[in-house]
Amino acid sequence: MTSHFLLMVIFALLVSTVFAALLRDEPRQQVKTGARMFAAFVLAGLTLGWLMFPFPL
C-alpha cells in the first residue's frame, strides 16, 4: 500500500524538477534550485501536517 508521505515526496520531486528546469538555464543551477525546492516542499508538507495534527476533522 502506498503511503501519503511517499506520494508527497514523489510529487515534490516532480514539481521541483520541472520548476528548476523552467527557472534556471545552467544544469548546475538547476540541480541546486531543484534540491532546495524539493527540501522546502517536503519540509513545508511535514510542518503543516504536524501543525494540523491536533485539529482532527
N, CA, C, O and CB atoms as a CASP TS submission, in Angstrom:
PFRMAT TS
TARGET T0000
AUTHOR 0000-0000-0000
METHOD Language model
MODEL 1
PARENT N/A
ATOM      1  N   MET     1       0.843  -1.177   0.000  1.00  0.00           N
ATOM      2  CA  MET     1       0.000   0.000   0.000  1.00  0.00           C
ATOM      3  C   MET     1       0.893   1.248   0.000  1.00  0.00           C
ATOM      4  O   MET     1       1.926   1.284   0.669  1.00  0.00           O
ATOM      5  CB  MET     1      -0.962  -0.006   1.226  1.00  0.00           C
ATOM      6  N   THR     2       0.492   2.235  -0.736  1.00  0.00           N
ATOM      7  CA  THR     2       1.267   3.455  -0.868  1.00  0.00           C
ATOM      8  C   THR     2       0.917   4.425   0.257  1.00  0.00           C
ATOM      9  O   THR     2      -0.254   4.617   0.586  1.00  0.00           O
ATOM     10  CB  THR     2       1.024   4.104  -2.239  1.00  0.00           C
ATOM     11  N   SER     3       1.943   5.030   0.836  1.00  0.00           N
ATOM     12  CA  SER     3       1.702   5.964   1.930  1.00  0.00           C
ATOM     13  C   SER     3       1.546   7.382   1.388  1.00  0.00           C
ATOM     14  O   SER     3       1.991   7.702   0.285  1.00  0.00           O
ATOM     15  CB  SER     3       2.849   5.904   2.959  1.00  0.00           C
ATOM     16  N   HIS     4       0.910   8.208   2.185  1.00  0.00           N
ATOM     17  CA  HIS     4       0.759   9.614   1.806  1.00  0.00           C
ATOM     18  C   HIS     4       2.118  10.307   1.737  1.00  0.00           C
ATOM     19  O   HIS     4       2.345  11.165   0.884  1.00  0.00           O
ATOM     20  CB  HIS     4      -0.157  10.344   2.801  1.00  0.00           C
ATOM     21  N   PHE     5       3.009   9.929   2.636  1.00  0.00           N
ATOM     22  CA  PHE     5       4.331  10.552   2.635  1.00  0.00           C
ATOM     23  C   PHE     5       5.083  10.246   1.343  1.00  0.00           C
ATOM     24  O   PHE     5       5.698  11.134   0.753  1.00  0.00           O
ATOM     25  CB  PHE     5       5.145  10.075   3.841  1.00  0.00           C
ATOM     26  N   LEU     6       5.032   8.990   0.905  1.00  0.00           N
ATOM     27  CA  LEU     6       5.707   8.624  -0.343  1.00  0.00           C
ATOM     28  C   LEU     6       5.119   9.383  -1.526  1.00  0.00           C
ATOM     29  O   LEU     6       5.861   9.849  -2.391  1.00  0.00           O
ATOM     30  CB  LEU     6       5.604   7.112  -0.585  1.00  0.00           C
ATOM     31  N   LEU     7       3.814   9.512  -1.574  1.00  0.00           N
ATOM     32  CA  LEU     7       3.182  10.270  -2.651  1.00  0.00           C
ATOM     33  C   LEU     7       3.571  11.744  -2.605  1.00  0.00           C
ATOM     34  O   LEU     7       3.774  12.364  -3.649  1.00  0.00           O
ATOM     35  CB  LEU     7       1.667  10.131  -2.574  1.00  0.00           C
ATOM     36  N   MET     8       3.676  12.308  -1.406  1.00  0.00           N
ATOM     37  CA  MET     8       4.084  13.699  -1.264  1.00  0.00           C
ATOM     38  C   MET     8       5.524  13.886  -1.748  1.00  0.00           C
ATOM     39  O   MET     8       5.832  14.879  -2.408  1.00  0.00           O
ATOM     40  CB  MET     8       3.944  14.154   0.201  1.00  0.00           C
ATOM     41  N   VAL     9       6.395  12.950  -1.426  1.00  0.00           N
ATOM     42  CA  VAL     9       7.797  13.037  -1.846  1.00  0.00           C
ATOM     43  C   VAL     9       7.906  12.928  -3.362  1.00  0.00           C
ATOM     44  O   VAL     9       8.669  13.670  -3.981  1.00  0.00           O
ATOM     45  CB  VAL     9       8.636  11.933  -1.171  1.00  0.00           C
ATOM     46  N   ILE    10       7.159  12.019  -3.960  1.00  0.00           N
ATOM     47  CA  ILE    10       7.182  11.879  -5.425  1.00  0.00           C
ATOM     48  C   ILE    10       6.664  13.148  -6.087  1.00  0.00           C
ATOM     49  O   ILE    10       7.257  13.634  -7.051  1.00  0.00           O
ATOM     50  CB  ILE    10       6.338  10.662  -5.873  1.00  0.00           C
ATOM     51  N   PHE    11       5.571  13.680  -5.579  1.00  0.00           N
ATOM     52  CA  PHE    11       5.021  14.923  -6.137  1.00  0.00           C
ATOM     53  C   PHE    11       6.010  16.072  -5.996  1.00  0.00           C
ATOM     54  O   PHE    11       6.216  16.830  -6.944  1.00  0.00           O
ATOM     55  CB  PHE    11       3.697  15.283  -5.447  1.00  0.00           C
ATOM     56  N   ALA    12       6.625  16.211  -4.819  1.00  0.00           N
ATOM     57  CA  ALA    12       7.602  17.282  -4.599  1.00  0.00           C
ATOM     58  C   ALA    12       8.797  17.128  -5.537  1.00  0.00           C
ATOM     59  O   ALA    12       9.316  18.121  -6.047  1.00  0.00           O
ATOM     60  CB  ALA    12       8.076  17.286  -3.134  1.00  0.00           C
ATOM     61  N   LEU    13       9.231  15.899  -5.766  1.00  0.00           N
ATOM     62  CA  LEU    13      10.349  15.660  -6.671  1.00  0.00           C
ATOM     63  C   LEU    13      10.004  16.068  -8.101  1.00  0.00           C
ATOM     64  O   LEU    13      10.798  16.729  -8.770  1.00  0.00           O
ATOM     65  CB  LEU    13      10.756  14.188  -6.629  1.00  0.00           C
ATOM     66  N   LEU    14       8.833  15.680  -8.562  1.00  0.00           N
ATOM     67  CA  LEU    14       8.437  16.005  -9.927  1.00  0.00           C
ATOM     68  C   LEU    14       8.239  17.516 -10.116  1.00  0.00           C
ATOM     69  O   LEU    14       8.701  18.084 -11.105  1.00  0.00           O
ATOM     70  CB  LEU    14       7.153  15.259 -10.289  1.00  0.00           C
ATOM     71  N   VAL    15       7.564  18.151  -9.181  1.00  0.00           N
ATOM     72  CA  VAL    15       7.294  19.587  -9.298  1.00  0.00           C
ATOM     73  C   VAL    15       8.589  20.392  -9.197  1.00  0.00           C
ATOM     74  O   VAL    15       8.793  21.331  -9.966  1.00  0.00           O
ATOM     75  CB  VAL    15       6.301  20.041  -8.208  1.00  0.00           C
ATOM     76  N   SER    16       9.450  20.039  -8.271  1.00  0.00           N
ATOM     77  CA  SER    16      10.704  20.788  -8.129  1.00  0.00           C
ATOM     78  C   SER    16      11.600  20.596  -9.345  1.00  0.00           C
ATOM     79  O   SER    16      12.319  21.518  -9.729  1.00  0.00           O
ATOM     80  CB  SER    16      11.446  20.355  -6.858  1.00  0.00           C
ATOM     81  N   THR    17      11.570  19.422  -9.956  1.00  0.00           N
ATOM     82  CA  THR    17      12.359  19.187 -11.168  1.00  0.00           C
ATOM     83  C   THR    17      11.875  20.070 -12.312  1.00  0.00           C
ATOM     84  O   THR    17      12.681  20.687 -13.009  1.00  0.00           O
ATOM     85  CB  THR    17      12.288  17.708 -11.578  1.00  0.00           C
ATOM     86  N   VAL    18      10.564  20.130 -12.505  1.00  0.00           N
ATOM     87  CA  VAL    18      10.013  20.950 -13.590  1.00  0.00           C
ATOM     88  C   VAL    18      10.269  22.432 -13.325  1.00  0.00           C
ATOM     89  O   VAL    18      10.691  23.154 -14.228  1.00  0.00           O
ATOM     90  CB  VAL    18       8.496  20.690 -13.751  1.00  0.00           C
ATOM     91  N   PHE    19      10.023  22.891 -12.111  1.00  0.00           N
ATOM     92  CA  PHE    19      10.244  24.305 -11.798  1.00  0.00           C
ATOM     93  C   PHE    19      11.710  24.698 -11.968  1.00  0.00           C
ATOM     94  O   PHE    19      12.006  25.769 -12.498  1.00  0.00           O
ATOM     95  CB  PHE    19       9.787  24.606 -10.371  1.00  0.00           C
ATOM     96  N   ALA    20      12.626  23.844 -11.524  1.00  0.00           N
ATOM     97  CA  ALA    20      14.049  24.152 -11.654  1.00  0.00           C
ATOM     98  C   ALA    20      14.451  24.224 -13.123  1.00  0.00           C
ATOM     99  O   ALA    20      15.248  25.079 -13.509  1.00  0.00           O
ATOM    100  CB  ALA    20      14.898  23.101 -10.921  1.00  0.00           C
ATOM    101  N   ALA    21      13.906  23.336 -13.936  1.00  0.00           N
ATOM    102  CA  ALA    21      14.227  23.353 -15.367  1.00  0.00           C
ATOM    103  C   ALA    21      13.679  24.608 -16.040  1.00  0.00           C
ATOM    104  O   ALA    21      14.287  25.127 -16.976  1.00  0.00           O
ATOM    105  CB  ALA    21      13.666  22.102 -16.055  1.00  0.00           C
ATOM    106  N   LEU    22      12.550  25.088 -15.573  1.00  0.00           N
ATOM    107  CA  LEU    22      11.958  26.286 -16.161  1.00  0.00           C
ATOM    108  C   LEU    22      12.632  27.575 -15.691  1.00  0.00           C
ATOM    109  O   LEU    22      12.710  28.552 -16.436  1.00  0.00           O
ATOM    110  CB  LEU    22      10.490  26.337 -15.834  1.00  0.00           C
ATOM    111  N   LEU    23      13.112  27.567 -14.457  1.00  0.00           N
ATOM    112  CA  LEU    23      13.637  28.797 -13.875  1.00  0.00           C
ATOM    113  C   LEU    23      15.122  29.042 -14.152  1.00  0.00           C
ATOM    114  O   LEU    23      15.547  30.195 -14.236  1.00  0.00           O
ATOM    115  CB  LEU    23      13.414  28.775 -12.404  1.00  0.00           C
ATOM    116  N   ARG    24      15.907  27.991 -14.294  1.00  0.00           N
ATOM    117  CA  ARG    24      17.364  28.145 -14.447  1.00  0.00           C
ATOM    118  C   ARG    24      17.825  27.580 -15.781  1.00  0.00           C
ATOM    119  O   ARG    24      17.228  26.643 -16.311  1.00  0.00           O
ATOM    120  CB  ARG    24      18.112  27.448 -13.292  1.00  0.00           C
ATOM    121  N   ASP    25      18.894  28.160 -16.319  1.00  0.00           N
ATOM    122  CA  ASP    25      19.423  27.734 -17.608  1.00  0.00           C
ATOM    123  C   ASP    25      20.573  26.743 -17.484  1.00  0.00           C
ATOM    124  O   ASP    25      20.659  25.796 -18.266  1.00  0.00           O
ATOM    125  CB  ASP    25      19.876  28.930 -18.387  1.00  0.00           C
ATOM    126  N   GLU    26      21.447  26.946 -16.523  1.00  0.00           N
ATOM    127  CA  GLU    26      22.614  26.080 -16.373  1.00  0.00           C
ATOM    128  C   GLU    26      22.255  24.834 -15.559  1.00  0.00           C
ATOM    129  O   GLU    26      21.537  24.934 -14.565  1.00  0.00           O
ATOM    130  CB  GLU    26      23.772  26.845 -15.700  1.00  0.00           C
ATOM    131  N   PRO    27      22.748  23.665 -15.971  1.00  0.00           N
ATOM    132  CA  PRO    27      22.414  22.416 -15.257  1.00  0.00           C
ATOM    133  C   PRO    27      22.791  22.427 -13.776  1.00  0.00           C
ATOM    134  O   PRO    27      22.053  21.906 -12.940  1.00  0.00           O
ATOM    135  CB  PRO    27      23.103  21.255 -15.923  1.00  0.00           C
ATOM    136  N   ARG    28      23.940  23.021 -13.455  1.00  0.00           N
ATOM    137  CA  ARG    28      24.351  23.052 -12.044  1.00  0.00           C
ATOM    138  C   ARG    28      23.361  23.871 -11.207  1.00  0.00           C
ATOM    139  O   ARG    28      22.996  23.471 -10.101  1.00  0.00           O
ATOM    140  CB  ARG    28      25.777  23.642 -11.909  1.00  0.00           C
ATOM    141  N   GLN    29      22.938  25.003 -11.736  1.00  0.00           N
ATOM    142  CA  GLN    29      21.957  25.834 -11.042  1.00  0.00           C
ATOM    143  C   GLN    29      20.600  25.129 -10.965  1.00  0.00           C
ATOM    144  O   GLN    29      19.877  25.278  -9.980  1.00  0.00           O
ATOM    145  CB  GLN    29      21.811  27.193 -11.749  1.00  0.00           C
ATOM    146  N   GLN    30      20.261  24.374 -11.989  1.00  0.00           N
ATOM    147  CA  GLN    30      19.010  23.622 -11.975  1.00  0.00           C
ATOM    148  C   GLN    30      19.013  22.597 -10.846  1.00  0.00           C
ATOM    149  O   GLN    30      18.015  22.434 -10.144  1.00  0.00           O
ATOM    150  CB  GLN    30      18.783  22.927 -13.328  1.00  0.00           C
ATOM    151  N   VAL    31      20.131  21.913 -10.677  1.00  0.00           N
ATOM    152  CA  VAL    31      20.227  20.904  -9.623  1.00  0.00           C
ATOM    153  C   VAL    31      20.122  21.555  -8.246  1.00  0.00           C
ATOM    154  O   VAL    31      19.399  21.065  -7.378  1.00  0.00           O
ATOM    155  CB  VAL    31      21.549  20.120  -9.743  1.00  0.00           C
ATOM    156  N   LYS    32      20.841  22.656  -8.048  1.00  0.00           N
ATOM    157  CA  LYS    32      20.800  23.341  -6.753  1.00  0.00           C
ATOM    158  C   LYS    32      19.400  23.874  -6.449  1.00  0.00           C
ATOM    159  O   LYS    32      18.895  23.716  -5.338  1.00  0.00           O
ATOM    160  CB  LYS    32      21.813  24.490  -6.728  1.00  0.00           C
ATOM    161  N   THR    33      18.784  24.503  -7.439  1.00  0.00           N
ATOM    162  CA  THR    33      17.441  25.050  -7.240  1.00  0.00           C
ATOM    163  C   THR    33      16.433  23.939  -7.005  1.00  0.00           C
ATOM    164  O   THR    33      15.565  24.060  -6.140  1.00  0.00           O
ATOM    165  CB  THR    33      17.019  25.894  -8.445  1.00  0.00           C
ATOM    166  N   GLY    34      16.539  22.861  -7.765  1.00  0.00           N
ATOM    167  CA  GLY    34      15.628  21.734  -7.598  1.00  0.00           C
ATOM    168  C   GLY    34      15.759  21.091  -6.226  1.00  0.00           C
ATOM    169  O   GLY    34      14.757  20.730  -5.609  1.00  0.00           O
ATOM    170  N   ALA    35      16.981  20.948  -5.749  1.00  0.00           N
ATOM    171  CA  ALA    35      17.196  20.353  -4.424  1.00  0.00           C
ATOM    172  C   ALA    35      16.626  21.241  -3.325  1.00  0.00           C
ATOM    173  O   ALA    35      16.018  20.747  -2.375  1.00  0.00           O
ATOM    174  CB  ALA    35      18.694  20.112  -4.180  1.00  0.00           C
ATOM    175  N   ARG    36      16.820  22.532  -3.452  1.00  0.00           N
ATOM    176  CA  ARG    36      16.271  23.455  -2.445  1.00  0.00           C
ATOM    177  C   ARG    36      14.747  23.453  -2.458  1.00  0.00           C
ATOM    178  O   ARG    36      14.111  23.449  -1.404  1.00  0.00           O
ATOM    179  CB  ARG    36      16.789  24.879  -2.688  1.00  0.00           C
ATOM    180  N   MET    37      14.166  23.455  -3.655  1.00  0.00           N
ATOM    181  CA  MET    37      12.700  23.412  -3.751  1.00  0.00           C
ATOM    182  C   MET    37      12.154  22.107  -3.200  1.00  0.00           C
ATOM    183  O   MET    37      11.149  22.104  -2.487  1.00  0.00           O
ATOM    184  CB  MET    37      12.250  23.590  -5.205  1.00  0.00           C
ATOM    185  N   PHE    38      12.808  20.999  -3.524  1.00  0.00           N
ATOM    186  CA  PHE    38      12.373  19.695  -3.024  1.00  0.00           C
ATOM    187  C   PHE    38      12.380  19.683  -1.494  1.00  0.00           C
ATOM    188  O   PHE    38      11.410  19.261  -0.865  1.00  0.00           O
ATOM    189  CB  PHE    38      13.282  18.572  -3.576  1.00  0.00           C
ATOM    190  N   ALA    39      13.470  20.145  -0.912  1.00  0.00           N
ATOM    191  CA  ALA    39      13.563  20.181   0.549  1.00  0.00           C
ATOM    192  C   ALA    39      12.495  21.101   1.140  1.00  0.00           C
ATOM    193  O   ALA    39      11.893  20.780   2.165  1.00  0.00           O
ATOM    194  CB  ALA    39      14.964  20.646   0.986  1.00  0.00           C
ATOM    195  N   ALA    40      12.264  22.231   0.499  1.00  0.00           N
ATOM    196  CA  ALA    40      11.260  23.174   1.003  1.00  0.00           C
ATOM    197  C   ALA    40       9.855  22.582   0.918  1.00  0.00           C
ATOM    198  O   ALA    40       9.063  22.737   1.848  1.00  0.00           O
ATOM    199  CB  ALA    40      11.321  24.491   0.217  1.00  0.00           C
ATOM    200  N   PHE    41       9.539  21.907  -0.187  1.00  0.00           N
ATOM    201  CA  PHE    41       8.215  21.296  -0.333  1.00  0.00           C
ATOM    202  C   PHE    41       7.987  20.213   0.722  1.00  0.00           C
ATOM    203  O   PHE    41       6.927  20.164   1.347  1.00  0.00           O
ATOM    204  CB  PHE    41       8.054  20.701  -1.741  1.00  0.00           C
ATOM    205  N   VAL    42       8.975  19.354   0.917  1.00  0.00           N
ATOM    206  CA  VAL    42       8.817  18.261   1.884  1.00  0.00           C
ATOM    207  C   VAL    42       8.737  18.817   3.306  1.00  0.00           C
ATOM    208  O   VAL    42       7.891  18.389   4.090  1.00  0.00           O
ATOM    209  CB  VAL    42       9.989  17.255   1.767  1.00  0.00           C
ATOM    210  N   LEU    43       9.602  19.754   3.637  1.00  0.00           N
ATOM    211  CA  LEU    43       9.561  20.336   4.988  1.00  0.00           C
ATOM    212  C   LEU    43       8.270  21.108   5.233  1.00  0.00           C
ATOM    213  O   LEU    43       7.719  21.054   6.333  1.00  0.00           O
ATOM    214  CB  LEU    43      10.760  21.259   5.203  1.00  0.00           C
ATOM    215  N   ALA    44       7.785  21.817   4.235  1.00  0.00           N
ATOM    216  CA  ALA    44       6.522  22.546   4.390  1.00  0.00           C
ATOM    217  C   ALA    44       5.368  21.570   4.589  1.00  0.00           C
ATOM    218  O   ALA    44       4.493  21.806   5.422  1.00  0.00           O
ATOM    219  CB  ALA    44       6.255  23.445   3.162  1.00  0.00           C
ATOM    220  N   GLY    45       5.361  20.483   3.838  1.00  0.00           N
ATOM    221  CA  GLY    45       4.302  19.487   3.993  1.00  0.00           C
ATOM    222  C   GLY    45       4.319  18.841   5.365  1.00  0.00           C
ATOM    223  O   GLY    45       3.272  18.670   5.990  1.00  0.00           O
ATOM    224  N   LEU    46       5.510  18.481   5.836  1.00  0.00           N
ATOM    225  CA  LEU    46       5.615  17.881   7.168  1.00  0.00           C
ATOM    226  C   LEU    46       5.236  18.875   8.265  1.00  0.00           C
ATOM    227  O   LEU    46       4.563  18.514   9.231  1.00  0.00           O
ATOM    228  CB  LEU    46       7.034  17.364   7.404  1.00  0.00           C
ATOM    229  N   THR    47       5.666  20.114   8.113  1.00  0.00           N
ATOM    230  CA  THR    47       5.352  21.134   9.115  1.00  0.00           C
ATOM    231  C   THR    47       3.853  21.413   9.175  1.00  0.00           C
ATOM    232  O   THR    47       3.268  21.475  10.257  1.00  0.00           O
ATOM    233  CB  THR    47       6.111  22.426   8.812  1.00  0.00           C
ATOM    234  N   LEU    48       3.241  21.579   8.016  1.00  0.00           N
ATOM    235  CA  LEU    48       1.794  21.835   8.001  1.00  0.00           C
ATOM    236  C   LEU    48       1.015  20.639   8.531  1.00  0.00           C
ATOM    237  O   LEU    48       0.035  20.806   9.257  1.00  0.00           O
ATOM    238  CB  LEU    48       1.325  22.175   6.581  1.00  0.00           C
ATOM    239  N   GLY    49       1.443  19.438   8.172  1.00  0.00           N
ATOM    240  CA  GLY    49       0.787  18.240   8.703  1.00  0.00           C
ATOM    241  C   GLY    49       0.920  18.145  10.213  1.00  0.00           C
ATOM    242  O   GLY    49      -0.030  17.771  10.901  1.00  0.00           O
ATOM    243  N   TRP    50       2.098  18.482  10.729  1.00  0.00           N
ATOM    244  CA  TRP    50       2.310  18.438  12.164  1.00  0.00           C
ATOM    245  C   TRP    50       1.474  19.505  12.881  1.00  0.00           C
ATOM    246  O   TRP    50       0.944  19.255  13.964  1.00  0.00           O
ATOM    247  CB  TRP    50       3.792  18.623  12.480  1.00  0.00           C
ATOM    248  N   LEU    51       1.358  20.691  12.278  1.00  0.00           N
ATOM    249  CA  LEU    51       0.565  21.761  12.893  1.00  0.00           C
ATOM    250  C   LEU    51      -0.933  21.441  12.878  1.00  0.00           C
ATOM    251  O   LEU    51      -1.660  21.840  13.788  1.00  0.00           O
ATOM    252  CB  LEU    51       0.819  23.086  12.169  1.00  0.00           C
ATOM    253  N   MET    52      -1.395  20.729  11.857  1.00  0.00           N
ATOM    254  CA  MET    52      -2.817  20.394  11.762  1.00  0.00           C
ATOM    255  C   MET    52      -3.186  19.135  12.552  1.00  0.00           C
ATOM    256  O   MET    52      -4.372  18.852  12.727  1.00  0.00           O
ATOM    257  CB  MET    52      -3.202  20.211  10.310  1.00  0.00           C
ATOM    258  N   PHE    53      -2.213  18.386  13.023  1.00  0.00           N
ATOM    259  CA  PHE    53      -2.474  17.136  13.727  1.00  0.00           C
ATOM    260  C   PHE    53      -3.413  17.283  14.930  1.00  0.00           C
ATOM    261  O   PHE    53      -4.279  16.428  15.115  1.00  0.00           O
ATOM    262  CB  PHE    53      -1.179  16.549  14.182  1.00  0.00           C
ATOM    263  N   PRO    54      -3.280  18.332  15.759  1.00  0.00           N
ATOM    264  CA  PRO    54      -4.175  18.443  16.925  1.00  0.00           C
ATOM    265  C   PRO    54      -5.621  18.821  16.568  1.00  0.00           C
ATOM    266  O   PRO    54      -6.486  18.816  17.444  1.00  0.00           O
ATOM    267  CB  PRO    54      -3.622  19.471  17.883  1.00  0.00           C
ATOM    268  N   PHE    55      -5.892  19.142  15.315  1.00  0.00           N
ATOM    269  CA  PHE    55      -7.223  19.594  14.921  1.00  0.00           C
ATOM    270  C   PHE    55      -7.871  18.610  13.939  1.00  0.00           C
ATOM    271  O   PHE    55      -7.948  18.900  12.745  1.00  0.00           O
ATOM    272  CB  PHE    55      -7.145  20.995  14.294  1.00  0.00           C
ATOM    273  N   PRO    56      -8.333  17.462  14.421  1.00  0.00           N
ATOM    274  CA  PRO    56      -8.944  16.492  13.507  1.00  0.00           C
ATOM    275  C   PRO    56     -10.294  16.990  12.994  1.00  0.00           C
ATOM    276  O   PRO    56     -10.982  17.768  13.655  1.00  0.00           O
ATOM    277  CB  PRO    56      -9.118  15.135  14.206  1.00  0.00           C
ATOM    278  N   LEU    57     -10.647  16.529  11.815  1.00  0.00           N
ATOM    279  CA  LEU    57     -11.943  16.914  11.243  1.00  0.00           C
ATOM    280  C   LEU    57     -13.059  16.069  11.780  1.00  0.00           C
ATOM    281  O   LEU    57     -14.215  16.261  11.403  1.00  0.00           O
ATOM    282  CB  LEU    57     -11.915  16.812   9.740  1.00  0.00           C
TER
END
